[in-house]
C-alpha cells in the first residue's frame, strides 16, 4: 500500500503538528492538529499553495492513467505526455469548480494530502475524475482512501469530508451535517463501496494483494478478512484564525511560540464543539478522525490557489 503513496515529506516544512491529548469519553474520536509554519514571522500561505498545486496530478487523475503516460516516456527527450497530464488534471479541477456545487475546492487537495501524509492512507479513488465524468453520477464523499495496518492485519476505509469556511463553527456544522446525511443513507454508502470495488486504483496493486483487498472490502464476502475492516470518516476543518494577525507585531522570532500557545487553547475549545456535534448528530459507533487547520485568511487562501491554477475570479 505504501507504494501508492505520494512522497509528502516536503509537507512537513509547510505544516507543523501540535501535540494535543484529546481527553474524551467518545472513544472513536481522535484528531491531529496542524498550522501553517512561519518564515521570518510570516505564515507560509503561498508556499503551501505551491505544494498543493504540485498535488494536482496524483489527486485528480487515476494512477493507471498516470502510469500509462509515464512508463513509455523518456523524460529527457519527450515532455509532451507529462505536460498533457498536468493539463488534464488542471482542466478537471477547473471543470469541477465551475460545474459542481461541491468540487474544485483547494480543501479537497488539503484533505488528500493529510490522509496520505498523516494517516499513510493512499487515495484509491479519484473522486475528481468521477465527478467531472458526464456518464457518472456525482458522489457524496470528497475522497476515498484505504489504509492497511500490517500488525493487526486490518484495512481501514476512509471517507473524506473537507470544509474550509470563514468560521470554525460554520465549518463544523456543515461537515457534521454532510457526514450525518451520508451515514443515514445506506444506499449512498453502498455506492461508495461499489466505486471502491470497481472504479478504484486497486488494480495497480500486486495481484495477490488485490485479491486480499477485495476480500476485505467486498460487502458480500464470507471471508474472515471481511471482519478485519473498519470505516473512518476523515474530516478536515479549516477556518480563519485571528491569532495570525494579532501576533504579527511581535518580534519575528517570538511569533511561532506565541502562536502555539494561543492555538493550543483554540484546539481545546474546538474539540468540545466537535464532541457536542458528534453526540447529537452521529451514531456512537462512528469512527471519526479530525484534521484541524487554521488560516490567516480563508478568502486569500482560495484566491491565491485559484490564481496559481490560472482561474480568473
C-alpha positions as CSV (number, residue, x, y, z in Angstrom):
1,X,0.0,0.0,0.0
2,X,2.8,2.4,0.8
3,X,4.0,2.2,-2.8
4,X,0.8,4.0,-3.8
5,X,1.6,7.0,-1.6
6,X,2.9,10.2,-3.0
7,X,6.1,11.4,-1.2
8,X,4.6,14.1,1.0
9,X,7.7,14.7,3.1
10,X,8.0,18.3,1.9
11,X,4.7,19.0,3.6
12,X,6.4,18.7,6.9
13,X,8.1,22.0,6.1
14,X,4.7,23.8,5.4
15,X,2.6,22.3,8.2
16,X,3.5,21.7,11.8
17,X,1.6,19.4,14.1
18,X,0.7,20.4,17.6
19,X,0.8,17.6,20.1
20,X,-2.5,17.6,21.9
21,X,-4.1,14.9,24.1
22,X,-7.8,14.8,23.3
23,X,-9.4,13.6,26.5
24,X,-13.0,12.4,25.8
25,X,-15.4,9.6,26.7
26,X,-16.2,9.3,22.9
27,X,-13.6,6.6,22.2
28,X,-14.0,6.6,18.5
29,X,-13.0,10.3,18.2
30,X,-9.4,11.3,17.5
31,X,-7.6,14.1,15.7
32,X,-4.4,15.7,14.5
33,X,-3.9,19.5,14.7
34,X,-1.7,21.4,12.4
35,X,-0.9,25.0,11.5
36,X,1.0,26.8,8.7
37,X,4.6,27.2,9.5
38,X,6.2,30.7,9.8
39,X,9.1,32.1,7.8
40,X,10.5,35.3,9.4
41,X,7.3,35.5,11.4
42,X,5.0,35.3,8.4
43,X,2.8,32.3,7.8
44,X,3.8,30.5,4.6
45,X,0.5,30.5,2.8
46,X,1.8,30.9,-0.7
47,X,4.4,28.2,-0.2
48,X,1.6,25.9,1.0
49,X,-0.4,26.8,-2.1
50,X,2.6,25.9,-4.3
51,X,2.7,22.5,-2.6
52,X,-1.0,21.8,-3.2
53,X,-0.6,22.8,-6.8
54,X,2.1,20.1,-7.1
55,X,-0.5,17.6,-5.9
56,X,-2.9,18.2,-8.8
57,X,-1.9,15.3,-10.9
58,X,-1.9,12.5,-8.3
59,X,-5.1,13.8,-6.8
60,X,-7.1,14.3,-10.0
61,X,-6.1,11.5,-12.2
62,X,-6.3,7.7,-11.9
63,X,-3.0,6.1,-11.2
64,X,-3.4,3.8,-14.2
65,X,-3.7,6.9,-16.5
66,X,-0.5,8.4,-14.9
67,X,1.5,5.2,-15.2
68,X,0.4,4.7,-18.8
69,X,1.6,8.1,-19.7
70,X,4.9,7.9,-17.9
71,X,6.0,4.3,-18.5
72,X,6.7,4.8,-22.2
73,X,8.1,8.3,-21.8
74,X,11.8,9.3,-21.7
75,X,11.7,12.5,-19.6
76,X,15.0,13.6,-21.1
77,X,13.6,13.6,-24.6
78,X,9.8,13.8,-24.6
79,X,7.9,16.1,-22.3
80,X,4.6,16.1,-24.2
81,X,2.9,13.4,-22.1
82,X,4.0,14.9,-18.8
83,X,2.7,18.3,-19.9
84,X,-0.7,16.8,-21.0
85,X,-1.0,15.1,-17.6
86,X,-0.7,18.4,-15.9
87,X,-3.2,20.0,-18.4
88,X,-5.7,17.2,-17.9
89,X,-5.5,17.4,-14.1
90,X,-5.8,21.2,-14.1
91,X,-8.8,21.0,-16.6
92,X,-10.6,18.6,-14.3
93,X,-10.1,20.7,-11.3
94,X,-11.4,23.9,-13.1
95,X,-14.3,22.0,-14.6
96,X,-15.3,20.7,-11.2
97,X,-15.2,24.2,-9.7
98,X,-17.4,25.6,-12.5
99,X,-19.9,22.8,-12.8
100,X,-20.4,21.4,-9.3
101,X,-21.7,22.9,-6.1
102,X,-19.1,20.8,-4.2
103,X,-15.9,20.3,-6.2
104,X,-12.8,22.0,-7.4
105,X,-12.1,23.2,-3.9
106,X,-8.5,23.5,-2.6
107,X,-9.7,22.0,0.7
108,X,-10.2,18.7,-1.1
109,X,-6.5,18.8,-2.0
110,X,-5.5,19.5,1.6
111,X,-7.6,16.6,2.8
112,X,-6.0,14.3,0.2
113,X,-2.5,15.3,1.3
114,X,-3.3,15.0,5.0
115,X,-4.8,11.5,4.6
116,X,-1.7,10.3,2.7
117,X,0.9,12.1,4.8
118,X,-0.5,11.8,8.3
119,X,-2.5,8.5,8.2
120,X,-0.5,6.8,5.4
121,X,-3.7,6.0,3.6
122,X,-3.3,6.3,-0.2
123,X,-6.0,7.7,-2.4
124,X,-7.7,4.7,-4.1
125,X,-10.5,6.6,-5.9
126,X,-10.1,9.8,-8.0
127,X,-13.3,11.5,-7.0
128,X,-12.5,14.5,-9.1
129,X,-12.2,12.2,-12.2
130,X,-15.6,10.7,-11.4
131,X,-17.3,13.9,-10.5
132,X,-16.5,15.5,-13.9
133,X,-17.4,12.4,-15.9
134,X,-20.7,13.1,-17.6
135,X,-21.6,9.4,-17.5
136,X,-21.2,9.1,-13.7
137,X,-23.5,10.5,-11.0
138,X,-22.0,12.9,-8.5
139,X,-21.0,11.0,-5.4
140,X,-21.1,12.2,-1.8
141,X,-17.7,12.0,-0.2
142,X,-14.7,14.2,-1.0
143,X,-12.3,11.3,-1.2
144,X,-11.9,7.5,-0.6
145,X,-8.6,6.3,0.8
146,X,-7.5,3.0,2.1
147,X,-5.2,2.3,5.0
148,X,-3.7,-1.0,6.0
149,X,-2.2,-1.9,9.3
150,X,0.1,-4.9,8.8
151,X,0.5,-5.6,12.6
152,X,-3.3,-6.0,13.1
153,X,-4.0,-7.2,9.5
154,X,-6.8,-4.6,9.4
155,X,-7.9,-2.4,6.5
156,X,-9.4,1.0,7.1
157,X,-11.7,2.6,4.5
158,X,-11.5,6.4,4.9
159,X,-14.4,8.5,3.7
160,X,-13.2,12.1,3.3
161,X,-15.1,15.3,4.2
162,X,-13.5,18.8,3.7
163,X,-14.9,22.1,4.9
164,X,-12.9,25.3,4.8
165,X,-15.1,28.2,6.0
166,X,-14.5,31.6,7.4
167,X,-15.5,30.5,10.9
168,X,-14.8,27.2,12.7
169,X,-18.5,27.0,13.8
170,X,-19.8,27.1,10.3
171,X,-17.2,24.6,9.0
172,X,-18.0,22.2,11.8
173,X,-21.8,22.5,11.3
174,X,-21.6,21.9,7.6
175,X,-19.2,18.9,8.0
176,X,-21.3,17.1,10.5
177,X,-24.5,17.7,8.5
178,X,-22.8,16.1,5.5
179,X,-21.4,13.2,7.5
180,X,-24.8,12.6,9.1
181,X,-26.5,12.6,5.7
182,X,-24.1,10.1,4.4
183,X,-24.3,7.8,7.4
184,X,-28.1,7.8,7.3
185,X,-28.1,7.0,3.6
186,X,-27.3,3.2,3.3
187,X,-27.7,3.4,-0.5
188,X,-25.0,6.1,-0.8
189,X,-22.6,4.2,1.4
190,X,-23.1,1.1,-0.8
191,X,-22.4,3.2,-3.9
192,X,-19.2,4.5,-2.4
193,X,-18.1,0.9,-1.6
194,X,-19.1,-0.1,-5.1
195,X,-16.9,2.6,-6.5
196,X,-14.0,1.4,-4.4
197,X,-14.5,-2.2,-5.7
198,X,-15.0,-1.3,-9.3
199,X,-13.6,2.1,-10.2
200,X,-10.6,2.4,-7.9
201,X,-6.8,2.1,-8.3
202,X,-6.8,-1.3,-6.6
203,X,-5.8,-2.7,-10.0
204,X,-2.4,-1.1,-9.7
205,X,-1.6,-3.2,-6.7
206,X,0.1,-6.6,-7.0
207,X,-2.4,-9.3,-8.0
208,X,-2.1,-11.3,-4.7
209,X,-2.8,-8.2,-2.7
210,X,-5.6,-7.2,-5.0
211,X,-7.5,-10.4,-4.1
212,X,-6.8,-9.9,-0.4
213,X,-8.1,-6.3,-0.5
214,X,-11.2,-7.5,-2.4
215,X,-12.0,-9.9,0.5
216,X,-11.7,-7.1,3.0
217,X,-13.9,-4.6,1.3
218,X,-16.5,-6.7,-0.6
219,X,-19.7,-6.4,1.4
220,X,-20.8,-9.8,0.2
221,X,-17.6,-11.6,1.1
222,X,-17.8,-14.5,3.5
223,X,-14.0,-14.5,4.0
224,X,-12.8,-14.0,7.6
225,X,-10.9,-11.0,6.2
226,X,-14.2,-9.2,5.8
227,X,-14.3,-8.9,9.6
228,X,-10.9,-7.1,9.6
229,X,-12.1,-3.8,8.2
230,X,-13.4,-0.6,9.6
231,X,-14.8,2.7,8.2
232,X,-13.4,6.0,9.4
233,X,-14.8,9.4,8.5
234,X,-11.8,11.7,8.0
235,X,-12.9,15.3,8.4
236,X,-10.8,18.4,7.5
237,X,-12.0,21.6,9.2
238,X,-10.3,24.8,8.0
239,X,-11.1,28.2,9.4
240,X,-10.0,31.8,9.7
241,X,-8.0,32.4,12.8
242,X,-7.4,35.9,14.1
243,X,-4.3,35.0,16.2
244,X,-2.2,35.1,13.0
245,X,-2.8,38.9,12.5
246,X,-2.8,39.7,16.2
247,X,0.7,38.3,16.7
248,X,2.4,39.9,13.6
249,X,3.5,42.9,15.6
250,X,5.7,40.7,17.8
251,X,9.4,40.2,17.0
252,X,9.5,37.6,14.2
253,X,11.5,35.0,16.3
254,X,8.9,35.1,19.0
255,X,5.8,34.6,16.8
256,X,5.8,30.8,16.4
257,X,5.9,30.1,20.2
258,X,3.3,32.7,20.9
259,X,1.1,31.3,18.2
260,X,1.3,27.8,19.5
261,X,0.4,29.0,23.0
262,X,-2.8,30.6,21.6
263,X,-3.6,27.7,19.2
264,X,-3.4,25.0,21.9
265,X,-6.2,26.8,23.7
266,X,-8.2,27.0,20.5
267,X,-7.8,23.3,19.9
268,X,-9.2,22.6,23.3
269,X,-12.3,24.7,22.6
270,X,-12.7,23.2,19.1
271,X,-12.6,19.7,20.5
272,X,-15.5,20.5,22.8
273,X,-17.6,21.7,19.9
274,X,-16.7,18.6,17.9
275,X,-17.8,16.4,20.8
276,X,-21.2,18.2,21.0
277,X,-21.8,17.8,17.3
278,X,-20.7,14.2,17.4
279,X,-23.0,13.3,20.3
280,X,-26.0,15.0,18.7
281,X,-25.6,14.0,15.1
282,X,-23.7,10.8,14.6
283,X,-24.2,7.2,15.9
284,X,-21.9,6.3,18.8
285,X,-20.3,3.6,16.6
286,X,-19.0,6.2,14.1
287,X,-15.2,6.4,13.8
288,X,-14.1,10.0,13.2
289,X,-10.6,11.4,12.6
290,X,-10.4,15.2,12.7
291,X,-7.9,17.3,10.9
292,X,-7.8,20.9,12.2
293,X,-6.1,23.7,10.2
294,X,-6.4,27.4,10.7
295,X,-5.7,30.1,8.1
296,X,-4.8,33.7,8.3
297,X,-7.5,34.4,5.7
298,X,-9.6,31.8,4.0
299,X,-10.5,34.2,1.2
300,X,-6.8,34.9,0.5
301,X,-6.0,31.2,0.6
302,X,-8.7,30.4,-2.0
303,X,-7.9,33.4,-4.2
304,X,-4.2,32.5,-4.1
305,X,-4.8,28.9,-5.1
306,X,-7.1,29.8,-8.0
307,X,-4.7,32.4,-9.2
308,X,-2.0,29.7,-9.2
309,X,-4.4,27.5,-11.1
310,X,-5.0,30.3,-13.6
311,X,-8.6,30.8,-12.8
312,X,-9.8,34.4,-13.0
313,X,-12.3,35.3,-10.1
